[in-house]
């Protein structure tokens, strides 16, 4: 085992013999950034929720884009990008050995048009125009990293679900609201970490339950309120009536009460199911998967995140996607087949042997390319013979060592590191980096990250936060025409939009379930839900069960009460 100091944060990190074997297998040098800084760097290229209106460079039609209009990126709509109406090789550049490789790549980024958003296939999106990183949505609005959903709004990582609003990490569920990490649930509200349950409110870690409110760690129970049995449905419903769950004021107090009650329950040190030899959080059907977060069917995987698609093998440091891939390293958004993909961003669909590419698909033997499809032996979008390609590739990798790129912070980028964050077309506060590693504008700039301040929103709320009706019964149908003030008044770290609108389908959802209107904008609601989900930041702790000395790696905060190892969690809860 080798210990190094991260060139970014200066903290020490270890490289084990199994790690060295992996790096040798994918033919890359040992990393100089620690796993956390590598992850943060990838996230500075991941904008999933910040959308803008742009004009397609080719057809001149309006398009929803993840790239801000004031930036340097040219955008084209999905239809034009996939068409035969343009040839990315016409932007090809000769390699200039007098310039660092990333300097030349930055110039290529300004020339080649980027696809406006990451909708996988627009033909499979029905009445769902305002979404990103999504596939097979019907009647959905502001859904991100989500697939196979219908009639859903304001969600992330929502899979195969219907009629869900303000949810995250939801799978095969219906009619859920303000939920995080629930699977196979029906009519779940303000709940987290629940499975196969229905008609539950403010519950955590409940499985097979029905008609429960404010409960924690229950299995196959019904008619319980704060884990107390009400006896029958009539008593249960009468108590709910007393609690006044149709009132936003009451909901706020009940939420605080429930969250305090949750703390008294047992916390399993990580979320996992059907696994062998794993560490991290939200790991399912995986083996030999470590220091990873949200992984489905991973084998020999380490330092990976957001792999909601199954079957990822022999891979380190990939963030988002998966689906039958192997030997990927330092990749953002790669999947749907492929192998030996390194240091690249948005490179799905059967790529092989590519380095430092963006929006490249179904290609092999590519270095430093953008927007290429079904190509081979290309460098900086210029085509070569196989012999010419390998000769020039060898030269470039050697010169990345002898003439490396140095960023504004003085960090050196040789072959073996992901793109420098200053090449990202996004500001720090436009990306998921802000969600996971929140910084103020001053903090972000001091660390060398970009920051984007939108032109001041000239919203003139027609309803102030304090005047929002307390119950949905008090809200007129015309409220969908109003501009509603957000109670957080522009909170920087939450990317507060200061005001928001209630769309008609959303209003109908609240009416259907007698839910009060929200008093926060969608960004603030999303940020608050993220506080209920463990972050992909791990630390070593010990099981708090009396007498147990088991050491555990966990993502729960260090002050978490009743944090149990697997053995004592099963013994106590299940």
Secondary structure, 3 states (H helix, E strand, C coil): CEEEECCCCCCEEEECHHHHHHHHHCCCCCCCCCHHHHHHHHHCCCCCCCCEEEECCCCCCEEEECCCCCCCCCEECHHHHHCCCCCHHHHCCCCCCCCCHHHHHHHHHHHCCEECCCECCHHHCECCCCCEEEEEEECCEEEEEEEEEECCEEEEEEECCECCEEEEEEECCECCEEEEEEECCEEEECCEEEECCEEEECCECCECCEEEECCECCECCEEEECCEECCCHHHHHHHHHHHCCCCHHHHHHHHHHHHHHHHHCCEECCCEECCEEEEEEEEECCEEEEEEEEEECEEEEECCEEECECCEEEEEEEEEEECCEEEEEEEEEEECCEEEEEEEECCCCCEEEEECCECCECCEEEECCECCECCEEEECCEECCHHHHHHHHHHHHHHHHHCCEECCCCCEECCCCCCCHHHCCCCHHHCHHHHHCCCCHHHHHHCCCCCCCCCCCCCCCCECHHHCCCCHHHCCHHHHHCCEECCCCCCCCCCCCCEECCCHHHHHHHHHHCCCCCCCCHHHHHHHHHCCCCCCCCEEEECCCCCCCCEEEECCCCCCCCEECHHHHHHHCC
